[in-house]
Amino acid sequence: MIGLQILRRQRAVSLDLARQFLDVPVANVSDCMSRMTAGGARLRPMHGGGRMAGPALTVKTRPGDNLMVHKALQLAVPGDVIVVDAGGDLTNAIIGEIMVGDAVLRRLGGIVINGAIRDAGALRAGDFPVFAAGVTHRGPYKDGPGEINVPIAIDGMVIEPGDLVIGDEDGLLCVPCAQAANLLAAAQAKQEVEARMVAGIADGSYDRSWVDATLKRLNCQMPE
């Protein structure tokens, strides 16, 4: 029944591959995806710090209701990232300290809430990855409806069950399962290029000749 169903996840990025993304900034992966995909600027890290990477266990729920999120906690396996589309509504919190504590005990990879959380101080004091759109003291309802392991979308970013979800201080990104290995290699190469650029700036050897070359190609008027 659409609106009230729990499906099996048919495929998922391997946990070994997912964990290799913990060493790569989200921005580098985003660059390698042509900067076309993002989870929206509102989704911010609510934890004390640290990167997140793991296969998505998706939840679509009515705004302000966390019945299916509780069920997702029961279904999730170690390393999973529970990704919840709660409509972006900030009226009621979807999770708080108790549910995050359960996720830590189950050794999950993180929780993403397109909606609000509460117990912000306790979550900020820990390092378990939690991303959300906001904070409110008002608690959730537990009546449904909701769906688990269905495609969801957050600010135009489509997340299929089992896709790779990564996050750091710059925000959240979904990497399609089938493209994860190739994007890891590309992002690692991008990271090496940027490391050389940073080193070049430090020692004065960084070459910015491309700036004038680009302006010339654009026929920009410049002083003689």
ROVEXLO-74437 format. One line per 3 residues: number of its first residue (from 0); their letters; for each residue x, y, z of N, C-alpha, C. Coordinates in nm, 2 decimals, decimal comma. Layout:
% ROVEXLO-74437
NUM> a> X:Y:Z:X:Y:Z:X:Y:Z  ...
//
This chain:
% ROVEXLO-74437
0> mig> 0,09:-0,12:0,00:0,00:0,00:0,00:0,09:0,12:0,00  0,07:0,21:-0,10:0,15:0,33:-0,11:0,12:0,42:0,01  0,23:0,46:0,08:0,21:0,54:0,20:0,23:0,47:0,33
3> lqi> 0,22:0,34:0,32:0,23:0,25:0,44:0,29:0,12:0,40  0,42:0,11:0,38:0,48:-0,01:0,33:0,63:-0,02:0,38  0,68:-0,14:0,40:0,82:-0,16:0,43:0,87:-0,26:0,32
6> lrr> 0,97:-0,22:0,25:1,03:-0,30:0,14:1,17:-0,35:0,18  1,21:-0,45:0,11:1,35:-0,50:0,12:1,44:-0,42:0,04  1,56:-0,39:0,09:1,66:-0,32:0,01:1,72:-0,42:-0,08
9> qra> 1,72:-0,39:-0,21:1,76:-0,49:-0,32:1,91:-0,48:-0,34  1,98:-0,37:-0,31:2,13:-0,37:-0,33:2,18:-0,26:-0,24  2,31:-0,26:-0,21:2,37:-0,16:-0,12:2,52:-0,15:-0,15
12> vsl> 2,57:-0,03:-0,15:2,71:-0,01:-0,16:2,78:-0,08:-0,05  2,90:-0,14:-0,08:2,96:-0,22:0,03:3,02:-0,13:0,14  3,02:-0,18:0,26:3,07:-0,10:0,37:3,21:-0,07:0,36
15> dla> 3,29:-0,16:0,30:3,44:-0,14:0,28:3,46:-0,02:0,19  3,38:-0,01:0,08:3,39:0,10:-0,01:3,35:0,23:0,05  3,23:0,22:0,12:3,18:0,34:0,18:3,28:0,40:0,28
18> rqf> 3,35:0,32:0,36:3,44:0,37:0,46:3,56:0,44:0,40  3,59:0,41:0,27:3,71:0,48:0,21:3,67:0,62:0,18  3,54:0,65:0,17:3,50:0,79:0,15:3,52:0,88:0,27
21> ldv> 3,54:0,82:0,39:3,56:0,89:0,51:3,69:0,98:0,50  3,78:0,94:0,41:3,91:1,02:0,40:3,90:1,12:0,29  3,79:1,14:0,23:3,77:1,23:0,11:3,67:1,34:0,15
24> pva> 3,70:1,47:0,13:3,61:1,57:0,16:3,48:1,56:0,07  3,37:1,59:0,12:3,25:1,59:0,04:3,26:1,68:-0,08  3,32:1,80:-0,06:3,34:1,89:-0,17:3,41:1,83:-0,29
27> nvs> 3,51:1,75:-0,27:3,59:1,69:-0,38:3,50:1,59:-0,45  3,42:1,51:-0,38:3,32:1,42:-0,45:3,22:1,50:-0,53  3,17:1,61:-0,47:3,07:1,70:-0,54:3,13:1,75:-0,67
30> dcm> 3,26:1,80:-0,66:3,32:1,85:-0,78:3,32:1,74:-0,89  3,35:1,62:-0,86:3,36:1,51:-0,95:3,22:1,47:-1,00  3,12:1,52:-0,94:2,98:1,49:-0,99:2,93:1,62:-1,06
33> srm> 3,02:1,70:-1,11:2,98:1,82:-1,18:2,91:1,92:-1,10  2,91:1,91:-0,97:2,85:2,01:-0,88:2,70:2,02:-0,91  2,64:1,91:-0,95:2,50:1,91:-0,99:2,41:1,86:-0,88
36> tag> 2,46:1,80:-0,78:2,38:1,73:-0,68:2,42:1,78:-0,54  2,31:1,80:-0,46:2,33:1,85:-0,32:2,21:1,82:-0,24  2,23:1,80:-0,11:2,11:1,78:-0,02:2,05:1,90:0,04
39> gar> 2,09:2,02:-0,01:2,04:2,14:0,04:2,12:2,20:0,15  2,13:2,33:0,15:2,21:2,40:0,25:2,15:2,39:0,39  2,02:2,36:0,41:1,97:2,35:0,54:2,01:2,23:0,62
42> lrp> 2,05:2,12:0,55:2,10:2,00:0,62:2,24:2,02:0,68  2,25:2,04:0,81:2,37:2,07:0,87:2,41:1,96:0,97  2,54:1,94:1,00:2,58:1,85:1,10:2,54:1,90:1,24
45> mhg> 2,47:1,81:1,32:2,43:1,84:1,45:2,52:1,77:1,56  2,62:1,70:1,51:2,71:1,63:1,61:2,83:1,71:1,63  2,92:1,66:1,71:3,04:1,73:1,75:3,14:1,75:1,64
48> ggr> 3,14:1,66:1,54:3,23:1,67:1,43:3,27:1,53:1,38  3,31:1,53:1,26:3,35:1,40:1,20:3,27:1,37:1,07  3,33:1,29:0,98:3,26:1,26:0,86:3,17:1,14:0,87
51> mag> 3,08:1,13:0,77:2,98:1,02:0,77:2,99:0,96:0,63  2,98:0,83:0,62:2,97:0,75:0,50:2,91:0,62:0,52  2,81:0,58:0,44:2,74:0,45:0,46:2,63:0,43:0,36
54> pal> 2,58:0,31:0,35:2,47:0,28:0,26:2,34:0,33:0,32  2,25:0,39:0,23:2,13:0,45:0,28:2,02:0,34:0,31  1,96:0,36:0,42:1,83:0,29:0,45:1,73:0,41:0,45
57> tvk> 1,65:0,41:0,35:1,56:0,53:0,34:1,43:0,52:0,41  1,38:0,63:0,46:1,25:0,64:0,52:1,18:0,76:0,47  1,05:0,75:0,43:0,97:0,86:0,40:0,85:0,86:0,50
60> trp> 0,84:0,97:0,57:0,74:0,98:0,68:0,66:1,11:0,67  0,54:1,10:0,73:0,46:1,22:0,75:0,54:1,32:0,83  0,54:1,45:0,80:0,61:1,55:0,88:0,57:1,54:1,03
63> gdn> 0,67:1,53:1,12:0,65:1,53:1,26:0,62:1,39:1,32  0,63:1,29:1,24:0,60:1,15:1,28:0,72:1,06:1,27  0,75:0,98:1,37:0,87:0,90:1,36:0,85:0,75:1,38
66> lmv> 0,72:0,70:1,36:0,69:0,56:1,37:0,78:0,48:1,29  0,80:0,51:1,16:0,88:0,43:1,07:1,03:0,45:1,09  1,07:0,56:1,16:1,21:0,57:1,19:1,24:0,47:1,30
69> hka> 1,15:0,45:1,40:1,18:0,35:1,50:1,19:0,21:1,43  1,10:0,18:1,33:1,11:0,05:1,26:1,24:0,04:1,19  1,29:0,15:1,13:1,41:0,15:1,05:1,53:0,12:1,14
72> lql> 1,53:0,17:1,27:1,63:0,14:1,36:1,64:-0,01:1,39  1,52:-0,08:1,39:1,52:-0,22:1,41:1,58:-0,30:1,29  1,56:-0,24:1,17:1,60:-0,31:1,04:1,74:-0,28:1,01
75> avp> 1,80:-0,17:1,05:1,93:-0,13:1,00:2,04:-0,23:1,05  2,14:-0,24:0,97:2,26:-0,32:1,01:2,38:-0,23:1,03  2,48:-0,28:1,10:2,60:-0,19:1,12:2,65:-0,12:1,00
78> gdv> 2,67:0,01:1,01:2,72:0,09:0,90:2,62:0,16:0,82  2,49:0,12:0,83:2,38:0,19:0,76:2,37:0,33:0,80  2,33:0,42:0,71:2,29:0,55:0,74:2,14:0,56:0,71
81> ivv> 2,06:0,59:0,82:1,92:0,61:0,80:1,89:0,75:0,75  1,83:0,75:0,64:1,80:0,88:0,57:1,65:0,90:0,57  1,60:1,01:0,64:1,46:1,03:0,66:1,41:1,15:0,59
84> dag> 1,32:1,14:0,49:1,25:1,25:0,43:1,13:1,28:0,51  1,13:1,38:0,60:1,02:1,42:0,68:0,96:1,55:0,63  0,98:1,58:0,50:0,92:1,69:0,44:0,99:1,83:0,47
87> gdl> 1,10:1,82:0,55:1,17:1,95:0,58:1,10:2,03:0,69  0,99:1,98:0,74:0,91:2,05:0,84:0,99:2,05:0,98  0,99:2,17:1,04:1,06:2,19:1,17:0,97:2,20:1,29
90> tna> 0,84:2,17:1,27:0,75:2,18:1,38:0,77:2,08:1,50  0,80:1,96:1,46:0,82:1,85:1,56:0,95:1,78:1,53  1,02:1,75:1,63:1,15:1,67:1,62:1,12:1,53:1,58
93> iig> 1,20:1,47:1,49:1,19:1,33:1,45:1,27:1,24:1,54  1,39:1,28:1,58:1,47:1,20:1,67:1,53:1,29:1,78  1,59:1,23:1,88:1,66:1,30:1,98:1,76:1,21:2,05
96> eim> 1,80:1,24:2,17:1,91:1,16:2,23:1,89:1,02:2,25  1,76:0,98:2,28:1,73:0,83:2,30:1,75:0,75:2,17  1,69:0,80:2,06:1,71:0,72:1,94:1,85:0,72:1,89
99> vgd> 1,92:0,83:1,90:2,06:0,84:1,86:2,14:0,74:1,95  2,11:0,73:2,07:2,18:0,63:2,16:2,15:0,49:2,11  2,03:0,46:2,07:2,00:0,33:2,01:2,08:0,31:1,88
102> avl> 2,10:0,41:1,80:2,17:0,40:1,67:2,32:0,37:1,70  2,37:0,44:1,80:2,51:0,41:1,84:2,53:0,27:1,89  2,44:0,22:1,97:2,45:0,08:2,02:2,45:-0,02:1,90
105> rrl> 2,37:0,02:1,80:2,36:-0,07:1,68:2,47:-0,05:1,58  2,57:0,04:1,61:2,69:0,07:1,53:2,65:0,11:1,39  2,55:0,20:1,38:2,51:0,25:1,25:2,61:0,36:1,21
108> ggi> 2,60:0,40:1,08:2,69:0,50:1,03:2,65:0,64:1,04  2,52:0,66:1,07:2,47:0,80:1,09:2,32:0,81:1,07  2,26:0,92:1,09:2,12:0,95:1,07:2,11:1,09:1,00
111> vin> 2,03:1,09:0,90:2,00:1,22:0,83:1,85:1,24:0,84  1,81:1,36:0,88:1,67:1,40:0,90:1,64:1,52:0,82  1,56:1,51:0,71:1,51:1,63:0,64:1,39:1,68:0,72
114> gai> 1,42:1,74:0,84:1,33:1,78:0,94:1,41:1,82:1,06  1,35:1,82:1,18:1,41:1,87:1,30:1,45:1,76:1,39  1,55:1,79:1,48:1,59:1,70:1,59:1,57:1,78:1,72
117> rda> 1,58:1,71:1,83:1,59:1,78:1,96:1,70:1,72:2,04  1,72:1,76:2,17:1,83:1,72:2,25:1,96:1,76:2,18  1,96:1,88:2,13:2,07:1,93:2,05:2,20:1,93:2,12
120> gal> 2,20:1,96:2,25:2,32:1,97:2,33:2,39:1,83:2,34  2,31:1,73:2,37:2,36:1,60:2,39:2,41:1,55:2,25  2,35:1,57:2,14:2,40:1,53:2,01:2,53:1,60:1,98
123> rag> 2,53:1,73:2,01:2,65:1,81:1,97:2,77:1,76:2,06  2,75:1,71:2,18:2,85:1,66:2,26:2,91:1,53:2,22  2,84:1,46:2,13:2,89:1,33:2,08:2,94:1,34:1,94
126> dfp> 3,00:1,23:1,89:3,06:1,22:1,75:2,98:1,13:1,66  2,86:1,09:1,70:2,78:1,01:1,61:2,72:1,10:1,51  2,74:1,07:1,37:2,69:1,16:1,27:2,54:1,18:1,26
129> vfa> 2,50:1,30:1,28:2,36:1,34:1,27:2,35:1,46:1,19  2,27:1,46:1,08:2,25:1,58:0,99:2,10:1,61:1,00  2,06:1,73:1,01:1,92:1,77:1,01:1,91:1,91:0,97
132> agv> 1,78:1,95:0,95:1,75:2,09:0,90:1,73:2,19:1,01  1,71:2,14:1,13:1,68:2,23:1,24:1,66:2,16:1,37  1,62:2,25:1,47:1,61:2,20:1,61:1,48:2,25:1,66
135> thr> 1,41:2,17:1,74:1,29:2,21:1,81:1,28:2,12:1,94  1,22:2,18:2,04:1,20:2,10:2,17:1,07:2,01:2,15  0,98:2,04:2,06:0,86:1,97:2,05:0,88:1,83:1,99
138> gpy> 0,83:1,73:2,06:0,86:1,59:2,03:0,77:1,54:1,91  0,79:1,42:1,87:0,72:1,36:1,75:0,60:1,29:1,78  0,52:1,26:1,68:0,40:1,17:1,69:0,45:1,03:1,64
141> kdg> 0,37:0,93:1,67:0,41:0,80:1,64:0,29:0,72:1,58  0,22:0,78:1,48:0,10:0,72:1,42:0,12:0,68:1,28  0,23:0,72:1,21:0,24:0,69:1,07:0,16:0,80:0,99
144> pge> 0,14:0,78:0,86:0,20:0,67:0,78:0,34:0,69:0,75  0,40:0,60:0,67:0,54:0,61:0,63:0,58:0,49:0,55  0,70:0,50:0,49:0,75:0,40:0,40:0,90:0,38:0,43
147> inv> 0,95:0,26:0,41:1,09:0,22:0,43:1,14:0,16:0,31  1,26:0,20:0,27:1,33:0,15:0,15:1,26:0,18:0,02  1,22:0,30:0,01:1,16:0,36:-0,11:1,25:0,47:-0,16
150> pia> 1,25:0,51:-0,29:1,32:0,63:-0,33:1,27:0,75:-0,26  1,36:0,84:-0,22:1,32:0,97:-0,16:1,40:1,08:-0,22  1,36:1,20:-0,20:1,43:1,31:-0,26:1,44:1,42:-0,15
153> idg> 1,56:1,48:-0,14:1,58:1,59:-0,05:1,64:1,71:-0,13  1,56:1,82:-0,14:1,60:1,93:-0,21:1,65:1,90:-0,36  1,58:1,80:-0,42:1,62:1,76:-0,55:1,72:1,65:-0,56
156> mvi> 1,78:1,62:-0,45:1,88:1,51:-0,45:1,80:1,37:-0,43  1,80:1,29:-0,53:1,73:1,16:-0,52:1,82:1,06:-0,45  1,76:0,99:-0,35:1,84:0,88:-0,28:1,76:0,75:-0,29
159> epg> 1,83:0,66:-0,35:1,77:0,52:-0,37:1,82:0,44:-0,25  1,74:0,34:-0,20:1,79:0,25:-0,10:1,92:0,19:-0,14  2,02:0,19:-0,05:2,15:0,13:-0,08:2,25:0,22:-0,14
162> dlv> 2,21:0,34:-0,19:2,30:0,44:-0,24:2,40:0,48:-0,12  2,51:0,53:-0,16:2,61:0,58:-0,07:2,57:0,73:-0,02  2,57:0,75:0,11:2,54:0,88:0,16:2,66:0,93:0,24
165> igd> 2,72:1,04:0,20:2,83:1,10:0,27:2,80:1,24:0,33  2,87:1,27:0,43:2,85:1,41:0,49:2,97:1,45:0,57  2,99:1,58:0,57:3,09:1,65:0,66:3,05:1,79:0,69
168> edg> 3,14:1,87:0,73:3,10:2,01:0,77:3,04:2,09:0,65  3,07:2,05:0,53:3,02:2,12:0,42:2,88:2,08:0,37  2,83:1,97:0,43:2,70:1,92:0,40:2,69:1,78:0,36
171> llc> 2,58:1,75:0,29:2,54:1,61:0,26:2,54:1,58:0,11  2,57:1,46:0,07:2,57:1,42:-0,07:2,54:1,27:-0,09  2,46:1,24:-0,19:2,43:1,10:-0,22:2,51:1,06:-0,35
174> vpc> 2,57:0,95:-0,34:2,65:0,90:-0,45:2,58:0,77:-0,50  2,53:0,77:-0,62:2,46:0,65:-0,67:2,54:0,52:-0,65  2,48:0,42:-0,61:2,55:0,29:-0,57:2,64:0,25:-0,69
177> aqa> 2,60:0,24:-0,81:2,67:0,19:-0,92:2,79:0,27:-0,96  2,79:0,40:-0,91:2,90:0,49:-0,95:3,00:0,52:-0,84  2,98:0,45:-0,72:3,06:0,49:-0,61:3,21:0,46:-0,63
180> anl> 3,24:0,34:-0,68:3,39:0,31:-0,70:3,46:0,41:-0,79  3,40:0,44:-0,90:3,46:0,53:-1,00:3,47:0,67:-0,94  3,37:0,71:-0,86:3,38:0,85:-0,80:3,48:0,85:-0,69
183> laa> 3,50:0,74:-0,62:3,60:0,74:-0,52:3,74:0,77:-0,58  3,77:0,70:-0,69:3,90:0,72:-0,75:3,91:0,86:-0,81  3,81:0,92:-0,86:3,81:1,05:-0,92:3,83:1,15:-0,80
186> aqa> 3,76:1,13:-0,69:3,77:1,23:-0,58:3,90:1,22:-0,51  3,96:1,10:-0,51:4,10:1,09:-0,45:4,20:1,17:-0,54  4,18:1,15:-0,67:4,27:1,23:-0,76:4,25:1,38:-0,75
189> kqe> 4,13:1,42:-0,73:4,10:1,56:-0,71:4,16:1,61:-0,58  4,16:1,53:-0,48:4,22:1,57:-0,35:4,37:1,59:-0,36  4,43:1,50:-0,44:4,58:1,51:-0,46:4,61:1,64:-0,53
192> vea> 4,53:1,68:-0,64:4,55:1,80:-0,71:4,54:1,92:-0,62  4,44:1,92:-0,53:4,42:2,03:-0,44:4,53:2,04:-0,34  4,58:1,93:-0,30:4,69:1,93:-0,20:4,81:2,00:-0,26
195> rmv> 4,84:1,97:-0,39:4,95:2,04:-0,46:4,92:2,19:-0,47  4,80:2,23:-0,50:4,76:2,37:-0,50:4,79:2,44:-0,37  4,75:2,38:-0,26:4,77:2,44:-0,13:4,92:2,45:-0,10
198> agi> 5,00:2,35:-0,14:5,14:2,36:-0,12:5,20:2,47:-0,20  5,15:2,48:-0,33:5,20:2,59:-0,42:5,17:2,73:-0,36  5,06:2,75:-0,31:5,02:2,88:-0,24:5,12:2,90:-0,13
201> adg> 5,15:2,80:-0,05:5,24:2,82:0,06:5,38:2,86:0,02  5,43:2,80:-0,09:5,57:2,83:-0,13:5,58:2,93:-0,24  5,46:2,99:-0,28:5,47:3,09:-0,38:5,47:3,05:-0,52
204> syd> 5,46:2,92:-0,55:5,47:2,87:-0,69:5,34:2,85:-0,76  5,23:2,88:-0,69:5,10:2,85:-0,75:5,08:2,94:-0,87  5,04:2,88:-0,98:5,02:2,94:-1,11:4,88:2,99:-1,13
207> rsw> 4,86:3,12:-1,14:4,72:3,17:-1,17:4,71:3,23:-1,31  4,79:3,19:-1,40:4,79:3,24:-1,53:4,65:3,20:-1,60  4,59:3,10:-1,55:4,46:3,06:-1,61:4,35:3,17:-1,59
210> vda> 4,37:3,26:-1,49:4,27:3,36:-1,47:4,27:3,46:-1,59  4,38:3,51:-1,63:4,39:3,60:-1,74:4,35:3,53:-1,87  4,39:3,41:-1,88:4,36:3,33:-2,00:4,21:3,32:-2,02
213> tlk> 4,14:3,29:-1,91:4,00:3,28:-1,91:3,93:3,41:-1,95  3,98:3,52:-1,88:3,92:3,65:-1,91:3,94:3,69:-2,06  4,06:3,66:-2,11:4,08:3,69:-2,25:3,99:3,61:-2,34
216> rln> 3,97:3,48:-2,31:3,87:3,40:-2,39:3,73:3,46:-2,38  3,70:3,52:-2,27:3,56:3,58:-2,26:3,55:3,72:-2,31  3,67:3,77:-2,37:3,67:3,91:-2,43:3,64:4,01:-2,32
219> cqm> 3,70:3,99:-2,20:3,68:4,09:-2,10:3,77:4,21:-2,12  3,72:4,33:-2,11:3,79:4,45:-2,12:3,88:4,47:-2,00  4,01:4,49:-2,02:4,10:4,50:-1,91:4,20:4,62:-1,94
222> pe> 4,25:4,68:-1,83:4,35:4,79:-1,85:4,47:4,75:-1,92  4,53:4,84:-2,00:4,66:4,80:-2,07:4,77:4,79:-1,97
//
